[in-house]
Amino acid sequence: MTPRGWLVFFAIGAVLAVGVPLLNALPSGSALQLPDYLVPLLGKYACFALLALALDLVWGYAGILSLGHGAFFALGGYAMGMHLMRRIGTRGVYRDPVLPDFMVFLNWKQLPWYWYGFDHFAFAAAMVVLVPGLLAFVFGWFAFRSRVTGVYLSIITQALTYALLLAFFRNDMGFGGNNGLTDFKDLLGFDLHAPATRSGLYIASVIALGLGYLVTGPLVASLIIIFAIGWKGGLHSVLSWKKGRGEFSTWSTTAQRRQRTFGTRSLSYRGTPTDRPGCPSAKAPALYLLGLYPKL
């Protein structure tokens, strides 16, 4: 960025990261006082802005129209939500020291193996990045090696999201079903309902957005081939291998930036769950990529 660009960047960052908490800390009778409910709302907007940055990179620069990045976003939130559920312990409705309330309600006898480790914040924070990144790596590996591009890739990414939605809606998956993960108490010992904690999470979201913006610039500059990927004309044969590698790298990198910073809100889908474990339209693209399905 130019010196003027850096000045604008830090000015906007100071207003967002410092100005909003200061206005929220003003006395309630002040005309400039920012209501408490607006702080987490603005933090949510900052997280969605981080999602928009990644979509701009993968779609605007790489020309990959992904309709499934919301799935990576949700997986990161669920990873942190699982940690927050483990932290509830005996403060839950059923006061079970190990099982979350929804598992006790559904008559689960023991904690599923994939919930192990989430009682530690460091483990959960690592999973916030690793789980979406691993899914994007595996999905991108099969998709781009199979030369699935254009509208077909968009349809498959949408099918991936829908398949995960159907899976997470099922109570026997162990993720809260259609109610999601709720009733969080604290994060690292800080009460999530306290105004100071919400302000801290808001600042963390704004900082994550700023870092994401700063990382995007060098990433675009280093992957010069991205501009060739977005070119609507044909590529020279000598660039074909680099093109596939650039698409795959961009896809995997942007997926790891989907997750919400310190996902502390319930990621429940307020709707009517389906009774089916899946649907042909969601299964067929996955089987096609694995070579187990003859055609789309």
C-alpha angles and dihedrals in degrees: 000000000000120000089259090051092052090049092053091045094054092042092055090043092052092050093049100039099037108019098055096051091045092052089048090052093057118108114279092245094058118108090223095050113125113221117245094240092061094061097066089038091057089045089055090051089052090054092050088049088057088053089050090053091056093047089051089054098046097038106024097043105020096036093228110140102208118186092177106064089103086070092060089046091053095046091058090050092049091051091057091039090058089055091050091049091052089051092059094072115150092358090078126100093262094036094224110162094212113020122067116240095257091055092051089048090051090049097247111171100201140013114270115249093243090062092061115113096021091106085077118075095212092055092048092047090052092049090052087069103026100051097053090039093051093048091049091047094053094041093046092046093058095036099051095037087055089050092238106165143150121021092350091062090048091053092048093050089051090049089051091055093047092048090053090048091054091047096048091047091063114095092214091062090073099233101108099271116234091339092064123198113321146158097056115184113186146346118219088343095308118121108245091211094056115104091229092055092048090051090050092051090048091053090048090052092050091048090050089051091050093048090048090054092049093049093050094063098057090039092057091044092050094048097057088160088071089079089055090049090056092049110110094212126079123283125232112258092244089064097048095093092046090048093058092044092050093050092049094047093047092047094051094043096050091047090061090057095056098084121098116253107260088344099226102159130083110266095204123151108226101212145086113297121226122241094216122091090223143328134246092244090059097042099046098065091049092049089046091055091050091050092245096111122063099218143342 
